[in-house]
Structure formats: structure tokens, C-alpha cells
């Protein structure tokens, strides 16, 4: 069984940095309100038949592949999946 290293593992777990955060001086921490105009870009990587399938679906709908993926996410959110 390997030991997880929160500094190098791709997915830190809750509590991984608690000790480091506990010793921070409060002046080292800044609170910022969220920016409602901010956007998030997610890169989706598809290969082979999956990539071709997405391209076909997008073309059939007259849309960009990114629009098809965004629609899929919105539909999944609405259905509670």
C-alpha cells in the first residue's frame, strides 16, 4: 500500500493541509468575494470513436462539440443525475 502525499497527489483529501493552515498568520489569508462574471473552462479529452461520435452529434445538431457537452451537463443537472 502506497502512502499518499498531499503535495504531489492529484487529489488532496480533506484535512491534508490542516496542520499547515493552522500555523498560518491570519494576515497571510485573504478573503475575496466570488466574481459572478467569472467563467470556468474544462478541457474534455476524447479519443477514437468517442471523439468521432461527438463530432457527428454536433454536426447533426448544427452546433459545436463544446455546445453539445454543455447541453449534456445541463440536461444531467436538470434530471438530478
N, CA, C and O atoms as a GROMACS GRO file, in nm:
protein
  324
    1UNK      N    1   0.085  -0.118   0.000
    1UNK     CA    2   0.000   0.000   0.000
    1UNK      C    3   0.089   0.124   0.000
    1UNK      O    4   0.180   0.135   0.082
    2UNK      N    5   0.063   0.216  -0.091
    2UNK     CA    6   0.148   0.335  -0.100
    2UNK      C    7   0.093   0.446  -0.011
    2UNK      O    8  -0.026   0.454   0.016
    3UNK      N    9   0.183   0.530   0.033
    3UNK     CA   10   0.146   0.644   0.116
    3UNK      C   11   0.111   0.761   0.026
    3UNK      O   12   0.184   0.792  -0.068
    4UNK      N   13   0.000   0.826   0.055
    4UNK     CA   14  -0.040   0.942  -0.025
    4UNK      C   15   0.037   1.064   0.021
    4UNK      O   16   0.059   1.082   0.140
    5UNK      N   17   0.077   1.147  -0.074
    5UNK     CA   18   0.147   1.271  -0.045
    5UNK      C   19   0.060   1.386  -0.094
    5UNK      O   20   0.046   1.404  -0.215
    6UNK      N   21   0.000   1.465  -0.003
    6UNK     CA   22  -0.092   1.571  -0.047
    6UNK      C   23  -0.025   1.677  -0.133
    6UNK      O   24  -0.094   1.752  -0.203
    7UNK      N   25   0.108   1.686  -0.129
    7UNK     CA   26   0.177   1.787  -0.210
    7UNK      C   27   0.192   1.743  -0.355
    7UNK      O   28   0.209   1.827  -0.443
    8UNK      N   29   0.187   1.614  -0.379
    8UNK     CA   30   0.208   1.567  -0.516
    8UNK      C   31   0.092   1.485  -0.572
    8UNK      O   32   0.082   1.470  -0.694
    9UNK      N   33   0.006   1.432  -0.488
    9UNK     CA   34  -0.108   1.356  -0.537
    9UNK      C   35  -0.204   1.449  -0.610
    9UNK      O   36  -0.219   1.565  -0.572
   10UNK      N   37  -0.269   1.400  -0.715
   10UNK     CA   38  -0.358   1.487  -0.793
   10UNK      C   39  -0.484   1.529  -0.717
   10UNK      O   40  -0.544   1.631  -0.751
   11UNK      N   41  -0.524   1.454  -0.616
   11UNK     CA   42  -0.649   1.484  -0.546
   11UNK      C   43  -0.627   1.489  -0.395
   11UNK      O   44  -0.641   1.387  -0.327
   12UNK      N   45  -0.592   1.606  -0.342
   12UNK     CA   46  -0.577   1.616  -0.196
   12UNK      C   47  -0.709   1.581  -0.127
   12UNK      O   48  -0.817   1.605  -0.182
   13UNK      N   49  -0.699   1.527  -0.010
   13UNK     CA   50  -0.816   1.487   0.067
   13UNK      C   51  -0.844   1.589   0.177
   13UNK      O   52  -0.753   1.660   0.219
   14UNK      N   53  -0.969   1.597   0.225
   14UNK     CA   54  -0.998   1.688   0.336
   14UNK      C   55  -0.904   1.660   0.453
   14UNK      O   56  -0.883   1.546   0.492
   15UNK      N   57  -0.849   1.766   0.507
   15UNK     CA   58  -0.760   1.753   0.622
   15UNK      C   59  -0.614   1.744   0.586
   15UNK      O   60  -0.529   1.757   0.673
   16UNK      N   61  -0.582   1.723   0.458
   16UNK     CA   62  -0.442   1.707   0.419
   16UNK      C   63  -0.355   1.827   0.458
   16UNK      O   64  -0.238   1.809   0.492
   17UNK      N   65  -0.409   1.946   0.455
   17UNK     CA   66  -0.329   2.065   0.481
   17UNK      C   67  -0.370   2.137   0.610
   17UNK      O   68  -0.333   2.252   0.631
   18UNK      N   69  -0.446   2.070   0.696
   18UNK     CA   70  -0.492   2.133   0.820
   18UNK      C   71  -0.377   2.183   0.906
   18UNK      O   72  -0.383   2.294   0.959
   19UNK      N   73  -0.272   2.103   0.921
   19UNK     CA   74  -0.158   2.143   1.005
   19UNK      C   75  -0.091   2.269   0.950
   19UNK      O   76  -0.056   2.359   1.026
   20UNK      N   77  -0.074   2.275   0.818
   20UNK     CA   78  -0.012   2.392   0.757
   20UNK      C   79  -0.100   2.516   0.771
   20UNK      O   80  -0.050   2.625   0.797
   21UNK      N   81  -0.231   2.498   0.755
   21UNK     CA   82  -0.323   2.611   0.767
   21UNK      C   83  -0.332   2.662   0.911
   21UNK      O   84  -0.350   2.782   0.934
   22UNK      N   85  -0.320   2.572   1.007
   22UNK     CA   86  -0.330   2.610   1.148
   22UNK      C   87  -0.218   2.703   1.192
   22UNK      O   88  -0.237   2.784   1.283
   23UNK      N   89  -0.102   2.694   1.128
   23UNK     CA   90   0.012   2.778   1.171
   23UNK      C   91   0.024   2.906   1.090
   23UNK      O   92   0.112   2.987   1.116
   24UNK      N   93  -0.064   2.926   0.993
   24UNK     CA   94  -0.060   3.050   0.915
   24UNK      C   95  -0.100   3.168   1.001
   24UNK      O   96  -0.194   3.160   1.080
   25UNK      N   97  -0.029   3.276   0.983
   25UNK     CA   98  -0.069   3.402   1.047
   25UNK      C   99  -0.194   3.451   0.976
   25UNK      O  100  -0.199   3.448   0.853
   26UNK      N  101  -0.295   3.497   1.049
   26UNK     CA  102  -0.418   3.545   0.985
   26UNK      C  103  -0.393   3.652   0.878
   26UNK      O  104  -0.473   3.666   0.785
   27UNK      N  105  -0.284   3.728   0.891
   27UNK     CA  106  -0.256   3.832   0.791
   27UNK      C  107  -0.214   3.770   0.656
   27UNK      O  108  -0.212   3.840   0.555
   28UNK      N  109  -0.182   3.641   0.656
   28UNK     CA  110  -0.142   3.574   0.532
   28UNK      C  111  -0.263   3.525   0.452
   28UNK      O  112  -0.246   3.475   0.341
   29UNK      N  113  -0.382   3.539   0.507
   29UNK     CA  114  -0.503   3.488   0.443
   29UNK      C  115  -0.587   3.605   0.396
   29UNK      O  116  -0.611   3.701   0.470
   30UNK      N  117  -0.632   3.596   0.274
   30UNK     CA  118  -0.720   3.700   0.218
   30UNK      C  119  -0.852   3.637   0.180
   30UNK      O  120  -0.856   3.529   0.122
   31UNK      N  121  -0.961   3.703   0.212
   31UNK     CA  122  -1.094   3.659   0.172
   31UNK      C  123  -1.139   3.747   0.057
   31UNK      O  124  -1.131   3.870   0.065
   32UNK      N  125  -1.185   3.685  -0.048
   32UNK     CA  126  -1.233   3.759  -0.166
   32UNK      C  127  -1.373   3.711  -0.200
   32UNK      O  128  -1.401   3.591  -0.198
   33UNK      N  129  -1.460   3.803  -0.232
   33UNK     CA  130  -1.592   3.768  -0.282
   33UNK      C  131  -1.576   3.702  -0.418
   33UNK      O  132  -1.482   3.734  -0.492
   34UNK      N  133  -1.664   3.612  -0.451
   34UNK     CA  134  -1.660   3.549  -0.583
   34UNK      C  135  -1.696   3.648  -0.692
   34UNK      O  136  -1.765   3.747  -0.666
   35UNK      N  137  -1.652   3.624  -0.810
   35UNK     CA  138  -1.680   3.708  -0.927
   35UNK      C  139  -1.790   3.641  -1.007
   35UNK      O  140  -1.767   3.539  -1.072
   36UNK      N  141  -1.909   3.699  -1.005
   36UNK     CA  142  -2.022   3.637  -1.074
   36UNK      C  143  -2.004   3.636  -1.226
   36UNK      O  144  -2.076   3.563  -1.295
   37UNK      N  145  -1.911   3.714  -1.278
   37UNK     CA  146  -1.888   3.713  -1.423
   37UNK      C  147  -1.777   3.615  -1.461
   37UNK      O  148  -1.744   3.601  -1.579
   38UNK      N  149  -1.720   3.547  -1.363
   38UNK     CA  150  -1.611   3.452  -1.391
   38UNK      C  151  -1.664   3.332  -1.468
   38UNK      O  152  -1.781   3.296  -1.458
   39UNK      N  153  -1.577   3.272  -1.544
   39UNK     CA  154  -1.612   3.152  -1.620
   39UNK      C  155  -1.515   3.040  -1.584
   39UNK      O  156  -1.406   3.064  -1.532
   40UNK      N  157  -1.556   2.921  -1.612
   40UNK     CA  158  -1.474   2.803  -1.588
   40UNK      C  159  -1.459   2.730  -1.720
   40UNK      O  160  -1.557   2.705  -1.790
   41UNK      N  161  -1.336   2.696  -1.753
   41UNK     CA  162  -1.310   2.621  -1.876
   41UNK      C  163  -1.265   2.482  -1.836
   41UNK      O  164  -1.170   2.466  -1.759
   42UNK      N  165  -1.332   2.382  -1.888
   42UNK     CA  166  -1.297   2.243  -1.863
   42UNK      C  167  -1.257   2.181  -1.996
   42UNK      O  168  -1.330   2.190  -2.095
   43UNK      N  169  -1.142   2.118  -1.998
   43UNK     CA  170  -1.094   2.054  -2.119
   43UNK      C  171  -1.134   1.907  -2.113
   43UNK      O  172  -1.096   1.834  -2.022
   44UNK      N  173  -1.212   1.866  -2.211
   44UNK     CA  174  -1.256   1.727  -2.220
   44UNK      C  175  -1.171   1.658  -2.325
   44UNK      O  176  -1.154   1.708  -2.436
   45UNK      N  177  -1.118   1.544  -2.289
   45UNK     CA  178  -1.032   1.471  -2.380
   45UNK      C  179  -1.105   1.343  -2.424
   45UNK      O  180  -1.135   1.256  -2.343
   46UNK      N  181  -1.132   1.334  -2.553
   46UNK     CA  182  -1.194   1.215  -2.611
   46UNK      C  183  -1.103   1.162  -2.720
   46UNK      O  184  -1.034   1.238  -2.787
   47UNK      N  185  -1.105   1.032  -2.737
   47UNK     CA  186  -1.023   0.971  -2.841
   47UNK      C  187  -1.108   0.875  -2.924
   47UNK      O  188  -1.215   0.832  -2.883
   48UNK      N  189  -1.057   0.844  -3.040
   48UNK     CA  190  -1.115   0.740  -3.123
   48UNK      C  191  -1.262   0.759  -3.153
   48UNK      O  192  -1.307   0.867  -3.191
   49UNK      N  193  -1.337   0.650  -3.135
   49UNK     CA  194  -1.479   0.650  -3.169
   49UNK      C  195  -1.559   0.750  -3.086
   49UNK      O  196  -1.656   0.807  -3.136
   50UNK      N  197  -1.520   0.772  -2.960
   50UNK     CA  198  -1.592   0.869  -2.878
   50UNK      C  199  -1.579   1.010  -2.936
   50UNK      O  200  -1.677   1.085  -2.941
   51UNK      N  201  -1.459   1.046  -2.981
   51UNK     CA  202  -1.438   1.178  -3.042
   51UNK      C  203  -1.517   1.189  -3.173
   51UNK      O  204  -1.578   1.292  -3.200
   52UNK      N  205  -1.514   1.085  -3.252
   52UNK     CA  206  -1.589   1.086  -3.379
   52UNK      C  207  -1.739   1.095  -3.353
   52UNK      O  208  -1.811   1.165  -3.424
   53UNK      N  209  -1.785   1.024  -3.251
   53UNK     CA  210  -1.928   1.026  -3.216
   53UNK      C  211  -1.970   1.167  -3.176
   53UNK      O  212  -2.074   1.215  -3.220
   54UNK      N  213  -1.890   1.234  -3.092
   54UNK     CA  214  -1.923   1.370  -3.050
   54UNK      C  215  -1.925   1.464  -3.171
   54UNK      O  216  -2.014   1.548  -3.182
   55UNK      N  217  -1.829   1.449  -3.260
   55UNK     CA  218  -1.826   1.532  -3.381
   55UNK      C  219  -1.951   1.510  -3.465
   55UNK      O  220  -2.009   1.607  -3.516
   56UNK      N  221  -1.994   1.384  -3.481
   56UNK     CA  222  -2.116   1.354  -3.560
   56UNK      C  223  -2.240   1.415  -3.495
   56UNK      O  224  -2.324   1.473  -3.563
   57UNK      N  225  -2.251   1.400  -3.363
   57UNK     CA  226  -2.367   1.455  -3.292
   57UNK      C  227  -2.372   1.606  -3.309
   57UNK      O  228  -2.477   1.663  -3.338
   58UNK      N  229  -2.257   1.672  -3.291
   58UNK     CA  230  -2.252   1.818  -3.302
   58UNK      C  231  -2.289   1.862  -3.444
   58UNK      O  232  -2.366   1.956  -3.462
   59UNK      N  233  -2.235   1.794  -3.542
   59UNK     CA  234  -2.265   1.830  -3.681
   59UNK      C  235  -2.413   1.811  -3.712
   59UNK      O  236  -2.474   1.895  -3.778
   60UNK      N  237  -2.471   1.702  -3.664
   60UNK     CA  238  -2.613   1.676  -3.688
   60UNK      C  239  -2.701   1.782  -3.624
   60UNK      O  240  -2.809   1.812  -3.675
   61UNK      N  241  -2.656   1.838  -3.514
   61UNK     CA  242  -2.734   1.940  -3.444
   61UNK      C  243  -2.698   2.081  -3.490
   61UNK      O  244  -2.761   2.178  -3.447
   62UNK      N  245  -2.599   2.092  -3.577
   62UNK     CA  246  -2.556   2.224  -3.622
   62UNK      C  247  -2.491   2.305  -3.511
   62UNK      O  248  -2.504   2.427  -3.506
   63UNK      N  249  -2.421   2.236  -3.424
   63UNK     CA  250  -2.360   2.302  -3.308
   63UNK      C  251  -2.213   2.263  -3.299
   63UNK      O  252  -2.166   2.176  -3.372
   64UNK      N  253  -2.143   2.330  -3.210
   64UNK     CA  254  -2.003   2.296  -3.183
   64UNK      C  255  -2.000   2.181  -3.082
   64UNK      O  256  -2.092   2.167  -3.002
   65UNK      N  257  -1.895   2.099  -3.084
   65UNK     CA  258  -1.884   1.992  -2.984
   65UNK      C  259  -1.893   2.045  -2.840
   65UNK      O  260  -1.954   1.981  -2.755
   66UNK      N  261  -1.834   2.160  -2.813
   66UNK     CA  262  -1.839   2.217  -2.679
   66UNK      C  263  -1.983   2.247  -2.637
   66UNK      O  264  -2.019   2.231  -2.521
   67UNK      N  265  -2.066   2.291  -2.733
   67UNK     CA  266  -2.206   2.319  -2.702
   67UNK      C  267  -2.282   2.191  -2.669
   67UNK      O  268  -2.369   2.190  -2.581
   68UNK      N  269  -2.249   2.082  -2.738
   68UNK     CA  270  -2.314   1.954  -2.712
   68UNK      C  271  -2.278   1.905  -2.571
   68UNK      O  272  -2.365   1.855  -2.499
   69UNK      N  273  -2.152   1.918  -2.533
   69UNK     CA  274  -2.109   1.877  -2.399
   69UNK      C  275  -2.177   1.963  -2.293
   69UNK      O  276  -2.223   1.911  -2.191
   70UNK      N  277  -2.184   2.095  -2.315
   70UNK     CA  278  -2.250   2.184  -2.219
   70UNK      C  279  -2.398   2.148  -2.204
   70UNK      O  280  -2.452   2.149  -2.094
   71UNK      N  281  -2.463   2.115  -2.315
   71UNK     CA  282  -2.603   2.074  -2.311
   71UNK      C  283  -2.620   1.945  -2.231
   71UNK      O  284  -2.715   1.930  -2.154
   72UNK      N  285  -2.528   1.852  -2.249
   72UNK     CA  286  -2.530   1.726  -2.175
   72UNK      C  287  -2.521   1.752  -2.024
   72UNK      O  288  -2.594   1.690  -1.946
   73UNK      N  289  -2.434   1.842  -1.984
   73UNK     CA  290  -2.419   1.876  -1.842
   73UNK      C  291  -2.547   1.940  -1.789
   73UNK      O  292  -2.593   1.906  -1.680
   74UNK      N  293  -2.603   2.033  -1.864
   74UNK     CA  294  -2.728   2.099  -1.819
   74UNK      C  295  -2.841   1.998  -1.807
   74UNK      O  296  -2.916   2.001  -1.710
   75UNK      N  297  -2.855   1.908  -1.904
   75UNK     CA  298  -2.959   1.807  -1.900
   75UNK      C  299  -2.941   1.713  -1.781
   75UNK      O  300  -3.039   1.677  -1.715
   76UNK      N  301  -2.819   1.673  -1.753
   76UNK     CA  302  -2.792   1.585  -1.638
   76UNK      C  303  -2.826   1.655  -1.509
   76UNK      O  304  -2.876   1.592  -1.416
   77UNK      N  305  -2.798   1.785  -1.500
   77UNK     CA  306  -2.829   1.860  -1.378
   77UNK      C  307  -2.980   1.870  -1.358
   77UNK      O  308  -3.029   1.857  -1.246
   78UNK      N  309  -3.053   1.893  -1.466
   78UNK     CA  310  -3.199   1.904  -1.457
   78UNK      C  311  -3.264   1.772  -1.418
   78UNK      O  312  -3.364   1.770  -1.346
   79UNK      N  313  -3.206   1.661  -1.464
   79UNK     CA  314  -3.265   1.531  -1.434
   79UNK      C  315  -3.224   1.480  -1.297
   79UNK      O  316  -3.274   1.377  -1.251
   80UNK      N  317  -3.133   1.551  -1.231
   80UNK     CA  318  -3.090   1.511  -1.097
   80UNK      C  319  -2.993   1.396  -1.098
   80UNK      O  320  -2.974   1.330  -0.996
   81UNK      N  321  -2.931   1.370  -1.213
   81UNK     CA  322  -2.835   1.259  -1.224
   81UNK      C  323  -2.705   1.291  -1.156
   81UNK      O  324  -2.613   1.208  -1.156
   0.00000   0.00000   0.00000
